[in-house]
Amino acid sequence: MNYTDILYTKADGIATITINRPKAYNAFTANTCEEIISAFKDADFDRSVGVVVLTGAGEKAFCTGGDQGTQDGGYGGRGVIGLPVEEMQSAIRDCNKPVIARVNGFAIGGGNVLVTICDLAIASENAQLGQVGPKVGSVDPGFGTALLARVVGEKKAREIWYLCRRYSAQEALQMGLVNAVVPADQLDAEVRKWCDEILEKSPTALALAKKSFNVDTEMIRGMGGLAMHALKMYYQTEESAEGGNAFREKRKPDFRKYAK
């Protein structure tokens, strides 16, 4: 597959998948998702790969979720909502290799969900994480909510979604959303250190451990698939459209008029 939205490299047992849309703060489109799915499948099947690193191009953003500049009730691709986000998330979980999120900047919305789903996360000290769904007429009704509650706790997960605040890398570390925080100029070295330690371990044992961890939360996949159909209908409402329109028009949305 010829990649246009991502960079994909393999070296020394490490596969690196980089979302390469820095001008859009590495927000993903349907095509971006397709390319990420393809790269993860390749890394999973390649026996020379022992660990996968997911990151974003540039210094500003890891990923900021679905590209709201293209959202008008649908994203134009395949899948229930025109964005194969479920399959992209599953590609990370189903990959038999440990996946490390290299969080180099903003990890917002769907980007925060990707951090949640990755096995491990190492963040630059200038990274910011959080959700925006209810601010822009959207939500992740699967792994982004239920798995997040397992990772950071029920109360904190509800705070993250209900208030849509941004959290510093240190705050994310304290809540257990990331594993380590380092200065920006040390991020690559720290990620490489963790990769090298993983590569010393038994790949079969790691795969079995990952599958075992996933069993406990596998029901979320089915729940999320069901909820995506509800999300599709929500995207077709004026209430959801208000969020997207306000984002593009750089104004505050007026959701209260839909509360009747």
Residue pairs with C-beta under 8 A, 6 or more apart in sequence:
1 35
1 38
3 20
3 35
3 38
3 39
4 31
4 35
5 19
5 20
5 21
5 28
5 29
5 31
5 32
5 35
6 17
6 18
6 19
6 20
6 32
6 35
6 36
6 39
7 16
7 17
7 18
7 20
7 57
8 15
8 16
8 17
8 18
8 35
8 39
8 42
9 15
9 16
10 16
10 43
10 46
10 48
10 49
12 199
13 48
13 49
13 50
13 51
13 195
13 199
14 49
14 50
14 51
14 52
14 53
14 192
14 195
14 199
15 39
15 42
15 43
15 46
15 49
15 51
15 52
15 53
15 97
16 52
16 53
16 55
17 36
17 39
17 40
17 43
17 52
17 53
17 54
17 55
18 55
18 56
18 57
19 26
19 28
19 32
19 36
19 54
19 55
19 56
19 57
19 62
19 63
20 26
20 57
21 27
21 28
21 29
21 32
21 57
21 67
22 56
22 57
22 58
22 60
22 61
24 64
24 67
24 69
25 60
25 61
25 63
25 64
25 105
25 106
25 108
26 56
26 57
26 58
26 61
26 62
26 63
26 64
26 111
27 63
27 64
27 65
27 66
27 67
27 68
27 69
27 110
28 36
28 63
28 65
28 66
28 67
28 83
28 88
28 110
29 66
29 67
29 70
29 75
29 76
29 77
29 83
30 75
30 76
30 77
30 78
30 79
30 82
30 83
30 84
31 77
33 77
33 83
33 84
33 85
33 87
33 88
34 77
34 84
36 54
36 88
36 91
37 84
37 87
37 88
37 91
40 52
40 88
40 91
40 92
40 95
41 91
43 49
43 52
43 95
43 97
44 91
44 94
44 95
44 96
44 97
49 97
50 97
50 198
50 199
50 203
51 97
51 98
51 99
51 100
51 195
51 198
51 199
52 95
52 97
52 98
52 99
52 100
53 99
53 100
53 102
53 191
53 195
54 92
54 99
54 100
54 101
54 102
54 114
54 118
55 62
55 101
55 102
55 103
55 104
56 62
56 63
56 104
56 105
56 111
58 104
58 105
59 104
59 105
59 184
60 105
60 106
61 104
61 105
61 106
61 107
61 108
61 111
62 101
62 102
62 103
62 104
62 105
62 106
62 107
62 111
62 114
62 115
62 127
63 106
63 107
63 108
63 110
63 111
63 114
64 106
64 107
64 108
64 109
64 110
64 111
65 108
65 109
65 110
65 111
65 112
65 113
65 132
66 75
66 83
66 85
66 109
66 110
66 138
67 75
68 136
68 244
68 247
68 248
69 248
70 76
71 138
71 235
71 244
72 241
72 244
73 235
73 236
73 240
73 241
74 81
74 82
74 232
74 235
75 81
75 82
75 83
76 82
77 83
77 84
78 84
79 85
79 86
79 87
79 228
80 86
80 225
80 228
80 229
80 231
80 232
81 228
81 231
81 232
81 235
85 110
85 140
86 142
86 221
86 224
86 225
86 228
89 113
89 114
89 117
89 142
89 143
90 221
92 99
92 114
92 117
92 118
93 117
93 143
93 214
93 221
96 203
96 206
96 207
96 210
96 211
97 203
97 206
97 207
98 119
98 120
98 198
98 206
98 210
99 118
99 119
99 120
100 118
100 119
100 120
100 121
100 122
100 191
100 194
100 195
101 107
101 114
101 115
101 118
101 120
101 121
101 122
101 178
102 122
102 187
102 188
102 191
103 115
103 121
103 122
103 123
103 124
103 127
103 129
103 169
103 178
104 124
104 127
104 184
104 187
105 124
105 126
105 127
105 128
106 127
106 128
106 129
107 114
107 115
107 123
107 127
107 128
107 129
107 130
108 128
108 129
108 130
108 131
108 132
108 166
109 131
109 132
109 133
109 136
109 138
110 140
110 144
112 129
112 130
112 131
112 144
112 160
113 140
113 143
113 144
113 148
115 121
115 129
115 177
115 178
116 143
116 144
116 147
116 148
116 151
116 177
117 143
117 147
119 210
119 213
120 179
120 194
121 172
121 177
121 178
121 179
122 178
122 179
122 180
122 181
122 182
122 187
122 190
122 191
122 194
123 129
123 169
123 172
123 173
123 178
123 180
123 181
123 182
123 187
124 169
124 181
124 182
124 183
124 184
124 187
125 169
125 170
125 181
125 182
125 183
125 184
126 169
126 184
127 168
127 169
127 172
127 178
127 181
128 166
128 167
128 168
128 169
129 166
129 167
129 169
129 172
129 177
129 178
130 160
130 164
130 165
130 166
130 167
131 144
131 160
131 161
131 164
132 138
132 164
133 139
133 140
133 144
133 161
133 164
134 161
134 162
134 164
134 243
135 164
135 243
135 247
135 253
136 243
136 244
136 246
136 247
136 253
137 234
137 235
137 239
137 240
137 241
137 242
137 243
137 244
137 253
137 255
138 231
138 235
138 240
138 243
138 244
139 145
139 161
139 231
139 234
140 224
141 223
141 224
141 227
141 228
141 230
141 231
142 220
142 221
142 223
142 224
142 225
142 227
142 228
143 217
143 220
143 221
143 224
145 157
145 161
146 217
146 220
146 223
146 224
147 217
147 220
148 157
148 160
148 161
149 157
149 158
150 216
150 217
151 157
151 176
151 177
152 160
152 175
152 176
152 177
153 175
153 176
156 175
159 165
160 167
167 175
167 177
169 178
169 181
170 181
172 178
172 181
173 179
173 180
173 181
180 190
180 194
182 189
182 190
198 206
234 240
237 258
238 258
239 255
239 258
242 253
242 254
242 255
242 258
243 253
243 255
245 253
246 252
246 253
246 254
247 253
